[in-house]
Amino acid sequence: MTKEYFYNKLREEFKRLIELNGLNAQTVSVGCRLLSPNEAIGITERKDFPILTGKEIMLSAELQGELGQAFTDAPSAGKASLSEIINADILENQHDLSVFIASLNAVMKKLGLTDRTVHCKNDEPEICAGKISDYIKSCYGNPKIALIGYQPAMLEKLSGDFSVRVLDLNDENIGEKRYGVTVENGIDAYASAVEWADLILCTGSTVCNGSIVNFIDIGKEVLFFGTTLSGAARLMNLKRICFCAH
């Protein structure tokens, strides 16, 4: 699947929803703001989550009291109408894409079409990691897992229960051993990791940088995780797990 096809299809589906629910006839504005680490993830014992190290920012969009969030390294803040957001250059401008994704999540939460659009906090990431491990055991047995995106709570739990390879794009993580697993370059090791794995467990924040298309229709089972993909997963029929978000 190409990037152009994925995002154009996502835009079409978003437009269809807005027209179907009469939102295009209203003066609807989505206010986006950047959350501090404490607002986004709370107070955690573990201090190596990407949002706490400053490598990713949580963008929060609000529509009529409902929130949609997105992890991104290309944040933006301000207000825009849904018409402006839908027609923005989401193929070439990552800032516009991040606002689009967060706003999509807020709209779909408002319409009751998705849930868990607000990130879990405090000890919930640790609880979620345990639930994900249990889910994989129940549904897939004992697969070899390629974890796409360094998520420390998840990596620690999964590496104790399964054979795991982890891929990331942050230079500060690549080559480092974390919880007994060496973090590999997400570009250089992509092909070998996908071939090796029985199951791909991929962060939904890939939808904010375009790399999500590298994990669709690849001939392997792929599970996306997190809040960022909450809206797009429903519209694009992607498998998503997220146990402790709100």
C-alpha positions as CSV (number, residue, x, y, z in Angstrom):
1,M,0.0,0.0,0.0
2,T,1.3,3.4,-0.9
3,K,1.4,6.4,1.3
4,E,-0.7,8.4,-1.2
5,Y,-3.4,5.7,-1.3
6,F,-3.6,5.3,2.5
7,Y,-3.9,9.0,3.4
8,N,-6.2,9.9,0.5
9,K,-8.5,7.0,1.5
10,L,-8.3,8.1,5.2
11,R,-9.2,11.7,4.2
12,E,-12.1,10.4,2.1
13,E,-13.5,8.4,5.0
14,F,-13.1,11.3,7.4
15,K,-15.0,13.6,4.9
16,R,-17.7,11.0,4.5
17,L,-18.2,10.9,8.3
18,I,-18.4,14.7,8.6
19,E,-21.0,15.0,5.8
20,L,-23.0,12.0,7.1
21,N,-23.3,13.6,10.5
22,G,-23.9,17.1,9.3
23,L,-20.7,18.5,10.9
24,N,-19.7,20.3,7.7
25,A,-22.8,22.5,8.0
26,Q,-21.8,23.7,11.4
27,T,-19.1,26.1,12.6
28,V,-17.0,23.4,14.2
29,S,-13.5,24.2,15.4
30,V,-11.0,21.8,16.9
31,G,-8.5,23.4,19.3
32,C,-5.2,21.6,19.4
33,R,-2.6,22.0,22.2
34,L,0.6,20.3,23.3
35,L,0.5,18.4,26.6
36,S,3.2,18.4,29.1
37,P,4.6,15.0,30.0
38,N,2.8,15.0,33.3
39,E,-0.5,15.8,31.6
40,A,0.0,13.2,28.9
41,I,1.3,10.2,30.9
42,G,1.2,11.2,34.6
43,I,3.8,10.3,37.2
44,T,5.5,7.1,36.3
45,E,8.2,5.1,38.1
46,R,9.9,4.4,34.8
47,K,11.6,7.4,33.2
48,D,12.5,6.2,29.7
49,F,9.2,6.6,27.9
50,P,9.8,8.6,24.7
51,I,7.5,11.4,25.9
52,L,9.5,11.8,29.1
53,T,12.8,12.0,27.2
54,G,11.5,14.8,24.9
55,K,11.6,12.7,21.7
56,E,7.8,12.7,21.1
57,I,5.1,15.2,22.0
58,M,1.5,14.5,22.8
59,L,-0.9,16.6,20.7
60,S,-4.4,16.9,22.1
61,A,-7.5,17.9,20.0
62,E,-10.8,18.8,21.6
63,L,-14.2,18.8,19.8
64,Q,-17.3,19.7,21.8
65,G,-15.9,18.2,25.0
66,E,-14.3,15.1,23.5
67,L,-10.6,14.6,23.3
68,G,-8.4,12.9,20.7
69,Q,-4.7,12.5,21.1
70,A,-1.7,11.7,18.9
71,F,2.0,11.1,19.6
72,T,4.2,13.0,17.1
73,D,7.6,14.5,16.6
74,A,6.1,17.2,14.4
75,P,3.7,19.0,16.8
76,S,1.5,21.9,16.0
77,A,-0.9,24.0,18.1
78,G,-3.8,26.4,17.5
79,K,-7.4,26.2,16.2
80,A,-8.8,25.3,12.8
81,S,-12.1,24.3,11.4
82,L,-12.7,20.8,10.4
83,S,-12.9,21.9,6.8
84,E,-9.4,23.4,7.1
85,I,-8.0,20.3,8.8
86,I,-9.5,17.9,6.2
87,N,-8.1,19.8,3.3
88,A,-4.7,20.4,4.7
89,D,-1.6,19.0,3.1
90,I,-1.4,15.8,5.1
91,L,0.8,14.0,2.5
92,E,3.7,16.4,2.7
93,N,3.3,18.4,5.9
94,Q,3.8,16.3,9.1
95,H,2.5,19.1,11.3
96,D,-0.8,19.2,9.4
97,L,-0.9,15.4,9.5
98,S,-0.5,15.3,13.3
99,V,-3.4,17.8,13.7
100,F,-5.5,15.8,11.3
101,I,-4.9,12.5,13.2
102,A,-5.6,14.0,16.6
103,S,-8.7,15.8,15.3
104,L,-9.9,12.6,13.6
105,N,-9.7,10.8,17.0
106,A,-11.7,13.6,18.7
107,V,-14.4,13.5,16.0
108,M,-14.8,9.8,16.1
109,K,-14.9,9.7,19.9
110,K,-17.6,12.4,19.7
111,L,-19.6,10.3,17.3
112,G,-19.2,7.1,19.4
113,L,-17.2,5.4,16.6
114,T,-14.0,4.7,18.6
115,D,-12.8,4.7,22.1
116,R,-9.6,4.9,24.2
117,T,-8.5,8.2,22.6
118,V,-6.7,9.5,25.7
119,H,-3.4,8.0,26.8
120,C,-3.1,6.0,29.9
121,K,-1.3,7.5,32.9
122,N,0.7,6.7,36.0
123,D,1.0,2.9,36.5
124,E,-1.4,2.1,33.7
125,P,1.3,1.6,31.0
126,E,2.8,-1.2,33.1
127,I,-0.7,-2.7,33.5
128,C,-1.3,-2.4,29.8
129,A,2.0,-4.2,29.0
130,G,0.9,-7.2,31.1
131,K,-2.5,-7.3,29.4
132,I,-0.9,-7.1,26.0
133,S,1.4,-10.1,26.9
134,D,-1.6,-12.1,28.1
135,Y,-3.6,-11.2,25.0
136,I,-0.8,-12.4,22.7
137,K,-0.4,-15.7,24.6
138,S,-4.1,-16.3,24.4
139,C,-4.5,-15.4,20.7
140,Y,-1.1,-16.3,19.2
141,G,0.6,-18.8,21.5
142,N,4.4,-18.2,21.6
143,P,5.2,-16.1,18.5
144,K,8.5,-14.3,17.7
145,I,7.6,-10.6,18.0
146,A,9.0,-7.6,16.2
147,L,8.2,-4.6,18.4
148,I,8.1,-1.5,16.2
149,G,8.8,1.6,18.4
150,Y,10.7,1.6,21.7
151,Q,8.1,1.3,24.5
152,P,9.9,0.4,27.6
153,A,7.2,-1.1,29.7
154,M,6.1,-3.2,26.8
155,L,9.6,-4.3,25.9
156,E,10.4,-5.4,29.4
157,K,7.3,-7.5,29.8
158,L,7.4,-9.0,26.3
159,S,11.1,-9.8,26.4
160,G,10.5,-11.9,29.5
161,D,7.7,-13.8,27.8
162,F,8.7,-14.1,24.2
163,S,11.5,-13.9,21.7
164,V,11.6,-10.2,20.7
165,R,13.4,-7.8,18.4
166,V,12.8,-4.1,18.8
167,L,13.1,-1.5,16.1
168,D,13.3,2.3,16.7
169,L,14.3,5.5,14.9
170,N,15.8,7.4,17.8
171,D,19.6,7.4,17.5
172,E,19.9,7.5,21.3
173,N,18.2,4.1,21.5
174,I,19.7,2.4,18.5
175,G,22.5,0.0,19.4
176,E,21.7,0.1,23.1
177,K,20.7,-3.0,25.0
178,R,17.4,-2.4,26.8
179,Y,15.8,-5.0,29.0
180,G,18.1,-7.6,27.4
181,V,17.3,-6.7,23.8
182,T,19.5,-4.6,21.5
183,V,17.5,-1.8,19.9
184,E,17.9,-2.0,16.1
185,N,17.7,0.7,13.4
186,G,14.1,0.8,12.2
187,I,15.1,1.4,8.6
188,D,18.2,-0.8,8.3
189,A,16.7,-3.8,10.2
190,Y,13.2,-3.5,8.8
191,A,13.3,-6.3,6.2
192,S,15.1,-8.9,8.3
193,A,12.9,-8.2,11.4
194,V,9.7,-8.6,9.4
195,E,10.9,-11.8,7.8
196,W,12.0,-13.2,11.2
197,A,8.9,-12.3,13.1
198,D,5.6,-14.3,13.5
199,L,3.9,-11.2,14.8
200,I,4.5,-7.5,14.3
201,L,3.5,-5.3,17.2
202,C,3.6,-1.8,15.9
203,T,3.1,1.6,17.5
204,G,0.1,3.5,16.2
205,S,2.2,6.7,16.1
206,T,3.5,5.5,12.8
207,V,0.4,7.0,11.3
208,C,1.8,10.5,12.2
209,N,5.0,10.0,10.2
210,G,3.8,8.0,7.2
211,S,5.7,4.9,8.0
212,I,2.5,3.0,8.9
213,V,2.2,1.9,5.2
214,N,5.3,-0.2,5.8
215,F,3.3,-2.4,8.1
216,I,0.1,-2.9,6.1
217,D,-0.5,-5.9,3.8
218,I,3.0,-7.2,4.4
219,G,2.1,-10.9,4.6
220,K,2.5,-11.0,8.4
221,E,0.0,-10.6,11.3
222,V,0.3,-7.0,12.5
223,L,-1.2,-5.5,15.7
224,F,-1.1,-1.8,16.3
225,F,-1.1,-0.4,19.8
226,G,-1.9,2.9,21.4
227,T,-4.3,5.9,21.3
228,T,-2.9,7.6,18.2
229,L,-4.4,5.1,15.7
230,S,-7.8,4.9,17.4
231,G,-9.7,6.7,14.7
232,A,-7.7,5.5,11.6
233,A,-7.8,1.9,12.8
234,R,-11.6,1.9,12.6
235,L,-11.8,3.6,9.3
236,M,-9.0,1.6,7.6
237,N,-9.8,-1.8,9.2
238,L,-6.6,-2.2,11.1
239,K,-6.2,-4.4,14.2
240,R,-5.5,-2.3,17.3
241,I,-5.1,-3.1,20.9
242,C,-5.1,-0.6,23.7
243,F,-6.2,-1.8,27.2
244,C,-5.8,1.0,29.6
245,A,-6.4,4.3,27.7
246,H,-9.4,6.4,28.3
